[in-house]
Amino acid sequence: MRSQVPSWVAWIFCSAIGAAFADEPLRLSDCRLESAVAGGSVAARCGQYRVRENRDDPQNEMGKELQLHVAVIPALRLKPAADPLFIVSGGPGQAASDFYLSVGPAFARIRRDRDLVIVDQRGTGRSNRLDCALPDDSEFVVVDPQKLQAAVRECLAALPGDPRYYTTSIAVRDLDDIRAALGYSKLNIYGISYGTRVAQHYMRRYPNRVRSAILDGVVPAEIALGPDVAIEAQRAIDVTLQRCTRDAACAQQFPDVSTQFAALQARLSTEPVKLSIPHPLTGAVVATTLDGARLGAAVRLLSYADETVSTLPLLIHEAQTLREPQALAAQYLRVESDLEEQIAAGMHFAVVCSEDAPRWDRENVSEEQLAKTYLGTAFMRAMRAVCEQWPRGPVDPDFGAPLQSNVPTLILSGGNDPVTPERYADQIVKRLSKGKHVIAAGQGHGQLATGCIPKLTAEFIAAASTADLDEDCVRSIRPTPFMLSRSAPAP
């Protein structure tokens, strides 16, 4: 079943007890690692690793077992380095295999010397994906809470597993079992977005197993994601539209674009537009509605990358000034389809409702603050309604404590990230004695494939040190020029 996870969502003890089947080797065989979402494939060595769904009940012989999908992309060297790079994806709910196949070339330099290890975290991809259908964006944020909770109960009943056992605290134990089963004494770890949370908790639980870490679009362990989402999304779009105003060509083509965006949001919130347009991925003509919620979802997801954020002034101008919203509606359909394919809704809520929801009230974000954003208050109200119904799983007592570590760590930030701003990294790096924070100006969420950063990350992994890392090349990174028409950006 394909998940209808709302686009708003995309944006979560090291003892022997509950160990997996540690006496069984992890057998790998030649395979093609493929992804229907990302497209393409790569030669790999693949296998399945057995774990109990409830790791803390090893005596339950009838308990559910999971098969975790593992793939090793072999190093190009005949004698690779002893410590591989483990790749952890975001979401929560995205499969690491999907992520890797979408950005594989960015890891090419690292792969020259060491294996790359891809583990679909429990609840994602081929590791018992927890998926179910939920209302789409508009319905998700405006539906009566009782109806939403009824939909959540139906979702829970459809899941192929118990969502209590899919938290980060459990996933890092899986990861270390797989490391041991593959015969690696140490690893390097790369995490993006939610994956930085997994990486940090692995560093906390198994500090002697980590040679180096890359945290890309990082969220501090002490921050509960949710309340800040609308605040950071608004900041990012404000910065983008102000940049257009300062750009002579953009300002001339799209005058007063911030006011036009506010007017578009207000109009679509009260007067949704019904359209029949070709779906941007299939070409089939589909009926859709562009309303305030769908506008917000499209703008937020387009803000994640500077290539797509460069289209926003044009899309806003067409939709509001020219009253031609077809292109903006098509962008919503595209991001909606991408998230339906990529994010396992059940796993997403298993993480958020266990790890973030209990801490939301500590974030001190008021409804008045949320009401001033283009995403508004409805999203958090809906999320609270979902998490009131969702069962909570085990979370380690120190899970939300600030991470202190002497593991060499490279933190990557985009200067205009709409969900994990650079201030998050500034907060973390203070407690990393061997940490370094690198910022790519004007960029969005996730810097692995930006400019010279693939070269920089390869140099960091090779040395496992930031001491002599030359980051001068990052200063040359600039945002993509704004699109001034359907055919071209500014010269």
N, C-alpha and C positions, 0 to 999 in steps of 0.2 A: 504494500500500500504506500502511495506517495504521501508524504506529510504535507499538510497545509499550514505549516508553522508560519505565523505572521511575520512579515518583514520587520516589524518593530523589534522582534526578538533578537534578530541577528546582531547581533552585536556580537562555580562554576568550578597502627603502630608496628614498627618494624620488628615484629616478633615471629617466632616460628609457628604460632597458632594460626590456623587457617591457611597455611601455605598451600600452594597449588600442588600439582602432582610432581613434586620436586625430584622424585626418583626416576621420572621419565624424561628421556632426552627430547629435545625439540628437533624433529627431523625435517630438513628442508629438501626441496627438490626444484629442479629447473622449472620456471614458469614465466609467463608474461604478466607483469603487474599492469592491470588495465583499470580504467575508470570511465563509466558512461557519462559522468558529470563533466570531468575535465577533458576527456578525449585522449587519444593516444595510448601508448603502452611502452613498457621498458622491460628488458630482460632482467630477471631477478631470481632469487632462490626463495621459495615460499613454503610456509608451513602453518599448522594450527597448533596452538598451545592450550591445553586443557586447564581450566580453573573452575572452582566451585563458584556459583553465583554468590552464595553467602560464605565468604571466606572464613568467618569465625565460627562455623559449625561443621568442622571437618568430619565429625563422627556420623553425620546424617548421610547415610549411604544412599538414600533415595533423593537427596537434594539435587536441585538442578545444576547441571554443568554447562559451562560456556566454552566455545572454541574461539580463541582470540587469533585473529588473522595477523600473521607476521611475514614481512618481506625484507630480505637483505639485498640491497643493491651492491654488488661486489666492487671493491676498489679496483682501479685500473692498474695499479702496481702489482707485480707478481708477489711481492712481500709487503702487504699493507701494514700500516701502523696497527698496533695492538688494540687501540681504543677507537671504536666507531663513533659516528655521530647519530644519535637517536633524534628523530624528528617528531615533534608533537604539535598537532594542529589546533585550531581554534573552535569557535562556536559559542558555548559548548555544543557539541553535536556533530561536528564535521569529522569525517574520516581522514586519518593521516594519509592514506593512499590517494584519496582525491586531491588533497592539498599538494602532495609531492608532485603528482603528474601535472598540476597546473603551473608549477614553478620550477620543475626539475633542472633546467639549465642554470639556475642561480646557484645550485649546489655542485656544479660540474668541477670547479677547482678543488673543492674539498674532497670530492670523490676520487680525484687522482691518487690520493694517498691513503684513504681509509674507507671502510665500508660505511654505507648509509643504512640505518635500520628504521623500518616503517612498521609501526604497530597501530592497527585500528583499535583505539581505546574501547573498552567494553561499552556497548550501547550504540556504537557507530559502525558504519560501513559493513564489513563482513564479520563483525564481532557482535552478533546478536543485536542488530540495530533496533533501538526502541523507537518505534514510529507509530503515529496515529494521526487522525484528521482533527483539525481544530478550525474554528471560523477564520475567514480571511481577515485582512487588516481592518476594514471598516466595521465588520461585525464584531471582531475581537474587542475593539475599543469602545463600542457604543452599545453592545448587547446588554440586556438586563443581567445583572450579576448571577441571578438564579439560573438563567438559561445558560450562561457561560459555565457555571459550575456543573450543570447537567452534562454539558459537552465534555467537560474535563473528566467526569466519572465514566462516560462512554470511552474516552481516550484511554483511561487507566485500564478499563476492562479489556481493551484490544491489544495491550502491550504484550510482547512475547517474553516478558521477564518481570521481576519484582523491582520497581524503580528505586527502592531503598538501597540497593546494592550497586549503585552506579556513580558514586561520589568520587571526588578527586582523592580522598584519603584512601580509598580502596584501589583506585586505578594506579597509584604510584607503587603499590605493592605488586600488582601485576607486572608493571614495567621492570621492577628489579628482579622478579622471578625470571622474566624473559632474558634479561641481561645475563643472569647466571646460567640459564639453560643454553644460551648461545656460546658460553665459554669466555665471555669478556670480564676481566677483573675491574676495569674502569670504562667509563663512557664520557663522551662529550654530549651535550644536550642543546637542542635548538627548540624554542617554543615561541609560537606566535599567538598574540591575543589571549584567549583563555588558556592556550597552551603554555603561556608564561606562568600562569598560576600552577599548572601541573609541574613545570620545571622547577619553580621555586619550592614547592612542597617536596619534590624529590630531593632537592639540594638540602632541605631541612632534615628529612628522614635518613638520607644516605650520603652524608657529606664526603665520606671517604671513597665513594664510588664515582664521584664527578671530577673529571679532569678540568673541564671548562664549560661555560654556559653562554648561550646567546639568547637574550630576551628581546623579542621584537614586538613593539606595541604593548608595553608591559602594564599590568595592573597590580598595584601593591596588595599583598595578602591582607592588609588591614582594612582595605576598602571593599564595601559590599556594592557590587555593580547593580544598577537599577535606577535609584533616584537621580544620580548624576548624568544619566544618559541624555535626557532632554536638555540639560544645562550645557553639556559639552557640544551637543549637536547644534544648538543655537549659536554658541560661540564660533563654531567652525563656519557656519553659513554666513555669519556676520563678517568674519574676517575675509571670506571669499568675495562677498559682494562689495566690501570696502576696497578690496584690491582692484575690482573692476572699476570702481569709481575713480581710483587713482590712476588707472591706465587710460590714457587719452583716447585710444581707439575704441576700447570697450565702453567707456563712458559716453562717447559720441554715438555709438551704435545702440546702446541700451541705457538711456538716461534715467536717472533716479531708480535704479534697479531694486534697491532695498525697499522702497515704497511700493513698487510694483509687486514684489514678492509678498509683502504683507497684505496688499489688496487681493491678490490671487488666493491666498490662504483664507481670508475672510469670505470671499465670494464662494469658493468651492465648499466651505464648511456649511453654508446655508443654501447653496444652489448647486448640488452635484450635477455633473455633465455626463449624459449617457452617450456612448460612442460605439461605432462598429469600425474596427480597424484591423489590419493584418497583424497577426501576432509576430513580434520581431524575431522569434526563434523558429517558428514553423511556417509562417506565411499565410496560415489559415485565418480567414476573417472571423473575429470573435467580438461578441458584445461585451462591453466593460463599462464601468462607471468611474469617473475621476472625481473624488471628493477630498475633503480635507485630510482624512486619514491616509488615503493612498498617496496624495501629494506629499505628505510628511514622510511616508515610507520611502518614496522614490528619492526625495531630496537627501534624506539621511544616508541611504545606501550609495547614492552617487557621490556623496561627500567623502567616501572612503578612499578614493584614489584621485590623484591630481589630474589624471587624464580624463576622468568622467566629470570631476567638479568643474573642469574648464567648459563644459557644455551648459552649465546651469543658467548663466545669464541669458543665453540664447533661448533655452527652453522656457524660462520664466517670461521673457519678452513675447514669445510666440503665443503662450497660453493666456497671458493677461492683456497685453497691448493689442495683439492681432486677433485675439479670440480664436486661436488655432491650437488647441491643447492635445492634438493627436500624438505628436512626438513625445510629449511628457507622459501621456497615458501609456504609450508603447514602452517607455523606459520603466514604468511601474511594472508592467507585465513581465519584462525581462528580469528585473530583480526578484520579483515574486517567484518566477519559475526557477531561478538559480537557487533560492533559499529552500524551496520545496524539495529540490533534488539534494542539496548539500547538507541540510541540518536535520538531524533526527530529533523531532519535537520532544519525544518522551525522555531522551537522555538530557536534552537541554533543560527541561523543567526539573529532572531529577537532581541536577547540579544546582541550579539557581534556587530552587525552593528549599534545599537542604543547607546550602552554604551562604547564600546571600540574604534570602528573605528574613531569617531570624535577626539580621543585623541592620535591616533597612532603616529602622527608626533612629539608629545612632548617627546616620549620615546628615541629619539636621538640614534636610532640604524640604522647604515648606511647599504647600499647594500653591501659595501665591507666587513663589518663584517659578514653579512648573507652568503655571497659567500664562506666564509671560513668554514662553517658548513656543515655537511652531509645532512642537509635538504635544504640548499641553499636559493636562493632568490625567487624561483618560487611560493612557498606557499603564501608568503605575497602579491605577485603580483596578484595571483588568488583571494585572500581574498579581496583585494582592488577592484578588478573588480566586485565581488559579491556585496560588500557593496555600490558600486556606484549605483546599481539598487535597493537595498533593502530599503523599506520605514522605516523611523526612528520613533520610538515611544517616549512617554514622559519619561524623565529622570529627577529626582529631581535635583534642582540646586546645592545642596551640596553633591550629590552622590559620587563624586570623592574626597571629602575632607577627610583628615586623620581622622579616628575615635578616639575620646577621650571618655573614658567611665570608670566608677567605678564599672561596673558589674564584679563579679568574673569570670575570663576567663582563661581556660586552652588551650594553643596552642600546637598542636602536629606537629612535623616535622620529615621527614626522612632525614638522613644525606646525601643521594644521590638522592634526589627527582629531576626528570628531568623536572618538570614544575613549581613547587612552592618551590623553594629552601629555606633553613632555614634562609637565609638573609631576606626573606620577613617577616617571623615571628619576627625576631629581629627588623625590622622596625616598626612593629605594636605594639609590647609589650611595647615599651617605653611610649606609650600614654594610656596604660591601668593600672590604679593605683592598681588594684587587679588582674593583669595578671601574668601568669607563662608560660614559654616556655620550653617544654620538647623535646629533640632530641633523636631519635633512630638511632644509628650509622649504616651507610651503608644501610639504608632502603630507599625505594622508596616513592611512592605517596599514602598517606592514612595510618595511623598507628592504627586505631581503634582496629584491631584484632591482633596486633603484640605483642607477648610475654606476659608480665604482664600488658600491657596497658589497657585491659578490666577491670582489678581489679582497676587500678589507676583511670580510668575515673569514675567508680562506687563510689569510695571513694570521689572523687571530687564532684560529683553530690550530694551525701548524705550530705556533709558538706557545699556545696556552698562556698568553701574557698580553696585557695591554701596554706594557712599559714602553715599547718602541713602536707602537702602532702609529703609522703616519696617516692621519685623517684629513690632510689638506685637500685631497680630492673631493671630499664631501662638500666643501665650501662652494664648489662649482655647480652643485645641483640647484636647479631652479624649477619652479612650477611650470607646467605645460601652458603655453599661451592660450588665452580664451578663444573659443570658437566664435567668430563674428558672423558666420553664415553657415548654411548646411554643408558648404563645400570646403571651407578652409579656416584655420585660425588666423590671428593677426600675423603680419610679416615679422 
